[in-house]
Structure formats: C-alpha cells, structure tokens
Amino acid sequence: MRLLWSKFLNYNYLAFREWRSTWIDVWRDPGCRWLTISSILLLIISWVIAVVLVSIGDNGLLILHYNIHFGIDLIGQPASIYWLPAGVTAVAVINSFILLLHYPWVQQLRITVLAGSLAVFLLADIALAGLLLINFR
C-alpha cells in the first residue's frame, strides 16, 4: 500500500510539473497570453451573468432556453443557470490538460486549443446575455 501511495504521489508531482512548465511556455508567447487573458475574462463574465440571473430570478421560474422557431422550450429553476458556466469551466480545465499533448507543431496546437476555448466562452456569454435579455427586458 505504501508503494502504491508513493507511486501516486510521484506521478502527480511529475504531471503537475509538466503542466506548470507547459503553461509557462504558453504565457511567454504574446498571442497565447492574449488568448488566455481574454478567456479568463470571458469565464469571469459568464459566472457574473449567471449570478445576476439567479439573484434577479429569486424563487420564481426562469426561461432557460428559447428557440427562434418554436419560442420558449425550457422553463426551470434559477439555479439551473449555473450549469452553463460550470460546463464552460469544465471545458477550460480539460483544455488546460490538452495542452500537455506532444504534437509535432506544439505552437499550432496551443493556439488552436486556446482559440477554441475563447470561442466556447464567447458563445456561452452570448447565450447567458440572451437569457438575461429574454427573462428581464
């Protein structure tokens, strides 16, 4: 059991060290730094919009999904709004580990993953802002 615990700790230490060195390399590149800062700001904005929606919605029901063809598709509790920023946060965590992959063109992979994350965060913010406008205009 002690050997298993030792291997587990050693693996986590080495994995964290590689993750940290990868993010240091990402941070040194100005384009990747801009993409990372923009993504973090959009992630914070999505959480702020979700908190505002829930606080305004109080204990009533909110429109959770609106379709332009059919109208209101889903009505639910205000706390259900938190699923969208939680999913976006999960995307951020998963993408931070995708950067560890060894790829022949590492810089291209990093820019692609960071730009994809930025696009997901932007679309989530647009969806949350749309829900804010639909519910409280």
C-alpha positions as CSV (number, residue, x, y, z in Angstrom):
1,M,0.0,0.0,0.0
2,R,2.9,2.4,0.8
3,L,4.4,1.7,-2.6
4,L,1.1,2.4,-4.4
5,W,0.8,5.7,-2.4
6,S,4.4,6.6,-3.3
7,K,3.8,6.0,-7.0
8,F,0.6,8.0,-6.9
9,L,2.3,11.0,-5.3
10,N,5.3,10.8,-7.6
11,Y,3.0,10.6,-10.7
12,N,1.0,13.6,-9.5
13,Y,4.2,15.6,-8.8
14,L,5.6,14.9,-12.3
15,A,2.3,15.6,-14.0
16,F,1.9,18.9,-12.2
17,R,5.5,19.9,-13.0
18,E,4.9,19.2,-16.7
19,W,1.6,21.1,-16.6
20,R,3.2,24.1,-15.0
21,S,6.1,24.2,-17.5
22,T,3.7,24.0,-20.4
23,W,1.7,26.9,-19.0
24,I,4.9,28.9,-18.5
25,D,5.7,28.4,-22.2
26,V,2.1,29.4,-23.1
27,W,2.4,32.6,-21.0
28,R,5.7,33.6,-22.7
29,D,4.1,33.8,-26.2
30,P,2.2,37.1,-26.6
31,G,-0.6,35.6,-28.7
32,C,-1.2,32.8,-26.4
33,R,-1.1,35.2,-23.4
34,W,-3.7,37.4,-25.0
35,L,-6.0,34.4,-25.7
36,T,-5.6,33.2,-22.2
37,I,-6.4,36.5,-20.6
38,S,-9.4,37.0,-22.9
39,S,-10.6,33.5,-22.0
40,I,-10.3,34.1,-18.3
41,L,-12.2,37.4,-18.5
42,L,-15.0,35.8,-20.5
43,L,-15.2,33.0,-18.0
44,I,-15.5,35.5,-15.1
45,I,-18.2,37.4,-17.1
46,S,-20.2,34.2,-17.6
47,W,-20.2,33.5,-13.9
48,V,-21.2,37.1,-13.1
49,I,-24.1,37.0,-15.5
50,A,-25.2,33.6,-14.1
51,V,-25.1,35.0,-10.5
52,V,-27.1,38.1,-11.7
53,L,-29.7,35.9,-13.4
54,V,-30.1,33.7,-10.3
55,S,-30.3,36.7,-7.9
56,I,-32.9,38.5,-10.1
57,G,-34.9,35.3,-10.7
58,D,-35.1,34.7,-6.9
59,N,-37.5,31.8,-6.3
60,G,-39.6,32.1,-9.4
61,L,-39.2,30.3,-12.7
62,L,-36.8,31.4,-15.5
63,I,-36.8,30.8,-19.2
64,L,-33.8,28.5,-19.6
65,H,-33.9,28.0,-23.4
66,Y,-35.5,30.0,-26.2
67,N,-35.7,28.8,-29.8
68,I,-36.4,31.3,-32.6
69,H,-38.7,28.9,-34.4
70,F,-40.7,27.4,-31.5
71,G,-40.4,30.1,-28.8
72,I,-39.8,29.1,-25.2
73,D,-38.5,25.5,-25.0
74,L,-37.5,25.1,-21.3
75,I,-38.6,26.8,-18.1
76,G,-37.0,25.9,-14.8
77,Q,-35.5,26.9,-11.5
78,P,-33.0,29.8,-11.5
79,A,-30.2,27.6,-10.0
80,S,-30.2,25.6,-13.3
81,I,-28.5,28.6,-14.9
82,Y,-25.3,27.5,-13.2
83,W,-24.9,24.5,-15.4
84,L,-23.8,26.6,-18.3
85,P,-20.8,28.4,-16.6
86,A,-20.0,25.1,-14.8
87,G,-19.7,23.4,-18.2
88,V,-17.6,26.2,-19.6
89,T,-15.3,25.9,-16.6
90,A,-15.0,22.2,-17.2
91,V,-14.1,23.0,-20.8
92,A,-11.3,25.3,-19.5
93,V,-9.9,22.6,-17.2
94,I,-10.0,19.9,-19.9
95,N,-8.4,22.2,-22.4
96,S,-5.6,23.1,-20.0
97,F,-4.6,19.4,-19.9
98,I,-4.9,19.1,-23.7
99,L,-2.0,21.5,-24.0
100,L,0.2,18.8,-22.5
101,L,-0.1,16.6,-25.6
102,H,3.0,16.1,-27.6
103,Y,2.3,17.2,-31.1
104,P,4.7,17.9,-33.9
105,W,3.7,21.5,-34.1
106,V,3.2,22.4,-30.4
107,Q,2.6,26.1,-31.0
108,Q,-0.2,25.4,-33.6
109,L,-1.9,23.0,-31.1
110,R,-1.7,25.6,-28.3
111,I,-3.1,28.4,-30.4
112,T,-5.9,26.2,-31.7
113,V,-6.9,25.0,-28.3
114,L,-6.8,28.4,-26.8
115,A,-8.8,30.0,-29.7
116,G,-11.3,27.2,-29.4
117,S,-11.7,27.8,-25.7
118,L,-12.2,31.5,-26.4
119,A,-14.9,30.8,-28.9
120,V,-16.7,28.5,-26.5
121,F,-16.5,31.1,-23.7
122,L,-17.8,33.8,-26.1
123,L,-20.7,31.7,-27.2
124,A,-21.6,30.9,-23.6
125,D,-21.5,34.6,-22.7
126,I,-23.8,35.4,-25.6
127,A,-26.2,32.6,-24.5
128,L,-26.3,33.9,-20.9
129,A,-26.7,37.5,-22.1
130,G,-29.6,36.4,-24.3
131,L,-31.2,34.6,-21.3
132,L,-30.8,37.8,-19.3
133,L,-32.5,39.9,-22.0
134,I,-35.3,37.3,-22.6
135,N,-36.1,37.0,-18.9
136,F,-35.8,40.6,-17.8
137,R,-36.5,43.0,-20.7
